[in-house]
Amino acid sequence: MTSEQHWEKVAAAKRAALAEQIPTEYRVPEDKLPPESQQDVTTWPKESGWFSSKDLEITDSTASQILKRVASKEWSSEEVTRAFCERAAAAQQLTNCLSDAFFDEAIETAKSLDDHLRRTGQVVGPLHGLPISLKDNFNIKGKDSTVGFTSLVNKPAEYNSTLVDILERLGAVRYCKTNVPTAMMIAESVNNTFGRTVNPLNRKVTSGGSSGGESALIAFGGSPLGVGTDIGGSLRIPAACTGIFTLRPSFGRFTTQRCRSGLAGQEAVQSVNGPMAKTLEDITMYSKAIVDAKPWLVDPKMLPIPWRHVELKKRLKIAVLWNDGLCMPTPPVTRALTETAEKLKKAGHDIVVWDPKLHKTALEILGRMFVADGGKSVEALLAPTGEPFRPEMTQYKDAKDAGVFEMWKMHLERSELQRQYLEQWMSYDGLDAILAPTTPYASVAHGDFKYVGYTGVYNVVDYSAVSFPTNIVVDKETDKPIVDHQPQSDFCKSAHETYDHELVHGLPVSLQLIAQRLEEEKVLAMTDVVLQVINPAN
C-alpha cells in the first residue's frame, strides 16, 4: 500500500471530488447559508431566497402530484429534475447526505422523456419524469458503490442493479446516490469516506441508518421519493428519525439482485429494499409500480405475486407491543403508542396486548448471524487502505468465525423461531397487525443510537412493516425522563440515561405497523386506516 492508497488520503480526495460534482450555480454562497447554530434547516429553502417560487412549488410536491403534472404537461420532467437537483445540492451542503451526484446526466434523461411525451403523447411508464434518489449500494454502471469503504472508492460498478434497470424502464430519473454507514451495518449514517450525515430537522441528532442519507435528503425536500434497504431496520429507523414513511417488504417482492453489500453472501437474514417518501400514497404508488413490472421475470428469487387489491375488515384486530422486554421506549414513544392505541379502540378496533416472549431469542440469533464470518467480510474491505474499524463496529472486530456447522445450526434456530412466531400470531385468533415502536427514541444525539431490537425482530421473521409518523411530536414539558427508571437491560439503561428531552423537543414520533409475511398490500391499507383514525381532519 502506497501513501496515496492510505484511507485518509483516499477519503479526502473522494470528498473533494463529490464537492466538485455540485455545479457552481447550485453552490450556496456563504452569506446565504444558515448559521451553524440553526439546527432545523428544513425551513431554510423557503427562508433563504435561494430558490425560485416555482422550484419551491415543485420540490414541496409529493411524488404522486409530480407524476400527474408531468403527465399532463403542466410541468416538464426537465424543470422538475433541475429543481430537485438544486435542492439536493443544498441538502448536501447542509446535511452531508449524498455519496454521488450526476445532475447533468439526469437533466439529459429528463429532456429525452419530455421529447418522448411530446412525440407520442404517452408516458414511458408509471414513474415517467420522476426524480428518484438511490441509496449508495444500488449499483449504477460507471458509478462507485463504496458502502462507506475507502477501498471501494474509484471502483465503479460494471453493471446496474436490477432495480435500477426496472426504474429506468418505468420512466424514473436517477440523479444522486445517498450516504450510508460503513458496510451499512450501523444505525447512524457515518463512515470514514464521506463522514456523518446529520438530521435536517435537528442537525445535532442522527438521521438514522443505514438509509440515513435518503431520509435526510427526503426530509429536506431534496427528493420526492427514494429507495433504501433494510436488514435490521435500515429503512424504518431513518424514516422514524426524520418523520417520513417507509415500507419494509418481505423478501421476494422487490428485487435486490446485483446490489452491493457490506456482508456479501450473508443470506441467513435477507436484505430487502423499499421506498421512502413523505406520504403513504407515494409509498403505495411506488410499490404497485415495481410489482406491476414483474421483477420475477428478471430475478429468479422474486415471487410471482401480482399486486393485490385488499378488502379490510371494518373492525381490525391489532396487538400492541408496549415494550419488548429488553428496552422500554422513551416517554414520547410510549405516549404516541398509548394515544394511537386509545384512538383505534375508540374507533371500534379490537386492541389486544402482544407478548414479546420470543423477541430476546430473535435478536440474539440476529446478532450472531451478522458476525458469523468472524468479521472477515468487513476486515477484507478495510485492509487494502489500512482503514480502521469504526468504534460503532467493535462487534465485527471482536467476532469469532462460527464455522459452517455452527452456521447451519443457526439456520435451524432461525427457522424454528419463525415457526414459533407464526404459531403465536395465529393463537391470537384473527389478528391483523402488531402496532409497535419503530425505535425506542424519536432520534438521538450523534453516536447514541444503540438499540435496533424493535425493527430487527421483523427482519428475522421477514414480516411486512410500515413505519409512519404519528401526530405526536416530542414535548420537553410532557415527555420528561422517567424518575427512578428501572432498566430492563443494559440497552434500556443506556437509552434512558442518554434520553435528552430538551435536545429532541419538537421532533416527530413514529410507530410501525406489522403484518404477516408477504402482506405488503394489507399493511399499507391498514396503515391508511390508522392514519385516518389519528388524523381524522386529513
N, C-alpha and C positions, 0 to 999 in steps of 0.2 A: 504493500500500500504506500503510495507516494503521499507527500504532504498535500498535494492537490486533491487527493481522494479522501482526505480526512473529513469526517462527518460535519464538523463545524464549518469548514470551507465550502463543502457541497451545499449545506443548508443555506448559508449566506448568499451564495450565488443563485440558488433557486428562488429565494425570497426576492432578490433583486430582479430576477427575470420576470417574476409574477408582477412586480410593481410596474415594470416596463410594458406589460401586456395591457395595462389600463391606458386607453387612449388619452392623449393630452387634454382633449376637450372634456373628458369625464373626471379629471383630477380636480378635487375640490380645493380652492385656494385657502391658504392658512386663515385668512380673515373670515372665511365662511364656515370653517369647521366649528363644531360645538366645543366649548371648553372641556378639558379633561374632567372637571368636576360635575359635568352634566351626565348623569347615569342613564336616564331614559332618553335614548336617541331616536325612538320611533316617531317622535313629534318633529324631529329636525327637518325632514323633507318638506313639510308644509311651512315651517317657520323660517327656513333658510333663504328662501327666494331663489334657490339654485335651480329648481325645476319649473318648467312652464306649467300653466294650469291644465293643459291637455295631457302632459306627461303624468301629472298627479292623478288626473281622472282615470287614465289608463292603468297606472300601477296600483291604484286603490280599488280596482275592479276585481271581481272573482274570476277564476278560470272560465266558469260557465258563461258569465257575462261577456268575457272577451271573445269566446268562440262564436257567440251569436252575432256580435258586432262585426267580426271579421267576415263571417259567412254572408252577412247582409251587405258587405262592402261599405259599411258605415266607417269602419276603421280598416286600414291596411295592415297586413302582417308586418310590413316593414316598420311602420310607425310604432306598432306595439312592441316589436323586438328592440328598436332603438330606445324606447322608454325604459324597458326593463334592463337593458344593458347599462344605461346610465345609472339607474337606481341600484343595480347590483354592484357597480363600481363604487358608489358611495357607501354601500353596505360593507364592502371590503375595507374601505379606508377607516370606517368607524368600528367595525367588529372583528376584522380579520377572519372572514368566513369562507373565502374562496381558496381553491388549490390550483385552479386553472381558469383562464378566460379566453374565449375565442370569438369575440364580438363581431369582427369583420366577416368571418365565415357565417355566423348566424344571420347577419343582415343580408348576405348574398342568398342564403337559403330562403329567407323571408321574401325577398324580391321574386325568386322563382315561383314560390307559392302564390304570390299575388298575380303573377303572369298567368299561371295555370287557371286561376279563378276567373281572370278576365277573358281568357281564350275560350274556356269550356263552360263557364257558368256553374261549375261544380267544384266542391271542395275535394281535396285529395283524400281526406278521411276525417273521422270524428274529432281529431285533435288539430285540424288544419290551422296553421298560423299561431299556435300557442307556444310561447317560450316555456320550456320545462328544464329546470336545473337538475343536475345529477350528482349524487354522492361520488366521491373520488374513486371508489372501487369499480365503477362501471367503465369498462374498457371502451375507449374510442380510438380507433386506428390513428396512429400518429401522435397521440397524447399520452403523457405519463399517467400512471395509476400508482402513486407511491404508497398509498395507505399509511402515510406518515414516515416511512423509512427513507433515510438518505441514500441507501444502496440502490433504491429503485428510481432515483432521480435520473433523468435523461435516458430512461429505458422505455421509450414509447411503445404502446401496445401495437401488435401486428394485426389485430382484428378487433371488431366491435363485439361487445357483449350482445347476446341475442336480443335482450330487451331494447337496446339502443337501436338495432335494426327495425324492430317492431314499431317503436315510437316514430322513426323516420317514415315508415310506410303509412302510419296513421296521420302524418302531417305535422308532427310536433317540430319545434325549432330548438335545437340544443345550442346553448350559448355559454355555459360555465359549468365547472365542477366545484364541489364544496369540501371543506376541510373535515378531517376525521382524526381521532386519536391513533396513536401507534397501534398497528395491527387491527384497528377497530375493536379493541378489547378493553377500553376504559370508558366509564360512564360520563366523561367530560371530553370535549374535543381539543386535545392538546398533544403535540408531538414535537420531536426535535427538528423537524424540517421546516414547518410553517409556523410553529408556535401555537398560541392559545386563541381559540375563538371565544368571544365574550357575548353575553346576552344583551340584545339591543333594548330590552325592557329595563335592564339594570346592569350596567357594564361591570359591576362588582360581583355579579353572580354568574354561574355557568349557564350556557345554553344546552347543556346535556351532551350525551354521546351514545353511540358513536356517530349518529347522524346530526351532530350539533351544528355543523356548517350549514346544512339545509335548514334547520329550524331557525337559526339566526337570520339567514337570508330571507326566508318567508315572513318571519315576524316583522322584519324591517320594511317589507314591501318590495324587495328586490327580486322576487319570484312569485308567480301566481300559483305554481304547483311544482313540487319537487319529488324526487324519488330517493328514498333511503333504504337501509337494510336493518334487519333485526335478528340477533342470535341470542340475546339475553335481555332485550329491552331497548335496543338501539334505535328503534323508531319511536316507541312510546315515551321513553324517558325525555329525549329532547323536545318532543311535542308538548309534553307536560310542563317542561321548564319554560316554554315560551307561549303557552296558551293557544296552541293550534291543534288541528285534528290529524289523526293518522289511523290507518288500518294495518294491523299485523295479521296477514293472512296465514292460513295453514300452508305447509309445503305442498306444491303441486298445482297451485292456481296461477302464480306469477313467476315467470322464468328467471332463474338465477344463473343460467348457463353462460359460461365464458366470462364471469366476473373475476376480479382479483380478490384474493383472500389473504389475510394475515396468518391464518391457520389452514393453509391449503390442504385439502384431503380430509379434513376433520368433518365427519358426517354423523357422528353419534347424536349431535343435536344440529338440525338443519338450519342454515341461514335462509331467511326469506327476505323479499323486498316488498315495499308498498309505498303508496302515495302519502304526501304531507301537504296540507293546504289549510286555508283559513276557514273553510266551510265544509260541512258534511256533504253537501250537494256535490262539491268538486271531487271529494274522495270517491263518492259513489259513481259519478260520471266517468272518472278515470278508470276505476276498477272494471266497470262494464266494458269500456272500450278495449282494455287489454285482454279480457277473457273472450270478447267477441272476435278478437284477432286470431283465435285458435292457436295459442302457443304450443299446444301438444303436437302440432304438425311439424314443428322445428326443434322441439326439445323433448326427447324421449322420457324425461322424468315428470313431465307435466301430465295432469289428469284430464281426460277429455270430458270435462264438465262444462256445458254451456252456462251462460249467465241465466239465473233462475228468478222468476217472479215469486215473491214470498207473501203469503197471506198470514198475518199475525193474529193470534187470539186477542180478543178485546181485553182480557184480563191476563197479563203476563205474570209468570211466577219467577221472581228474582231473589236469589240468595245474596245476602250482603256479607262480604268478607271484612269484618270490622278491624281485625288485625290478624297477622299470620302467625302469631305466637312467637315471633322472633324479633320483630321491630315494630313497635307501636307507632302509628303515624303521628306526625307533629300536629299541634292543635288546629291549624287551618284546614288540614286534610280531613281530620276527624269531623270538623264542623261541616265541611262540604258533603261528606258521606252521610252524616246524620240528616242534614236538611234535604238532600236528594232522596234518601230513603223515605223520609216522612212525606214528601210531596208525592212520591209514587204510590205510597199506601193510601193517601188521601184521595188520589185519582182512581182508586179502585183496584190497584195491582196487588198481587199476593207477595208480601215481603217476608222472607224467612232468613235464618242465620246459616252461613256457610261455616262448617267445621274445618279448620285448616290442618287437620291431623296428618296429612300427607306432605305438607309443604316443606318441612325440615328435611325429609328424606329426598324430595325432589331437588332441592337446592344443593344438598350435599353431593348428589350424583352429578348435577350440572357442573359444579366446581371441579370435581375430579376429571370429568370428560374434557374440560377445557385445557388442562395441563397434563393430559395422559401421555403426551410425547416427551415429557420432561423439559418442556420449554424449547425444544430443538428448533421448531419452526421459526420462532421469534429470534432465537440466537443466531440462526443461519442468515437472517436478513439484517441483523445488526452488525455482524462480524466484518463484512467487506470494507466498511468505512470506519471501523473502530467505534461505532456508535454505542453508548452505554444504555443499559436498561433504564427506563424512566422509573422514578420511585413508585408510581402507581402500579408497576408491573412486577413487583417483587415475587409474586406467587409463581410467575413464569421463570424467573431467575433461579428460584429455590426448588423448582419442581423436580421430581424423580420420574424417569421413564417407567410407565406402568407395565410395558410389555404387551404382546399380543394376547396372551392368555387372560391377563387381568382386564384388558380392554374388552374382550369378548364377554367376560363376566359382568362388566359394567353395562353392556348392551342388554344383557338379561335382566339386570336390575331395573334399567330404564323401562323395558317393555312391561315388566311386572308392575312398576309404578303407574304406567299409563293404564294398564288394565284396572288397577285398584281405583284410580281417579275416575275412570268411566263408571265403574261399579258404584262409587259413592254418588256421582252425579245422578245416575239412574235411580238410586234409592230415594231421591227427593220427589219422585213421582210427578212427572210433567214439568220439571224445571226448565226454564227457557234460558236463563242467563245468570251470571255472577256479576255483581257490582262491587268493585274493589278500588282501593287507591291505585294510581299508576305508580307512584313512588311515595315514600313517607313524607316528602317535602314538596313545597311549591318549587323552590330551587334552593341552591346552597352557594356559599362563598366558594371561590375557586379552590379546588383541592379537597373539598369536604364531601364530595359525593361518594359514599362508601357502600350503599346498600341497594342491590338490584333484585331483591327477592320477590317483590310483588309482580314484576314483569317476568323474571327468569323462569318461574314455575310453569308459565304457559308456553314457553319455548320447549320445555321438556315434554309436555303432553301434546304440544302442537295444536293448540286451540286458537280459533279466530278471536281477535280482540280489537276494539276501537278505544283509543284514548281521546277524550273530549274535554274541552274546558267547561267548567260549570259556571254558574252566575256568581260564584264566590271569589272574592279577592282577599288576600291577607290583610287583616286589620291589626295594627300593633296594639290597640287597646283591648280588642276582643280576644285575640289569639296569643295571649301571653304564655310564656313557658309554664309547664306543669310543675307545681310546687311538690316537692318530695316525690319526684318521679321514681318509680320502681322499674328499672330496666329489665327487659326480658332476655337480653343477650348483650355481648359487647357492641354489636351493631346498634342496638337500641340505645345503649348508654351513650355512644358517640353521636348518634343522630340528635338526641335531646340535649346533650351538653353543648353541641355546636349550633343548635337552633337559635337564630338571631331574629326575633320578631320585628325588630326595627329595620334590619337590613332588607328583609323580604316584604316589607309593608307595601301593599298595592299590587303585588304580583298575582296573576291569575292562579287558580287552583283547579287542577284537572283530576278526573277519575277515569277508570277504564271499565268497559262493559265486555264481558267474555261470553262467547257462545261455544258450542262444541266444535270439534274439528270439521273443517271444510264448510262451515256455516257463515261464510263471508256476507252473503246477501242478507241473511237473517240478522246478523249482528249489526249491520248498517241500518236496517229497517228498525230494529229495536232501539238503537241509539237515537234515531229520529223521534221515536215515541218519548224517550227520556227527555230529550231537549224540549219538546213541546210541553212537557209537564213542568220543567223547571224554568222555562222561559215562555209562558203562555202568550205574552204580548207579541212574540215573534211568530 
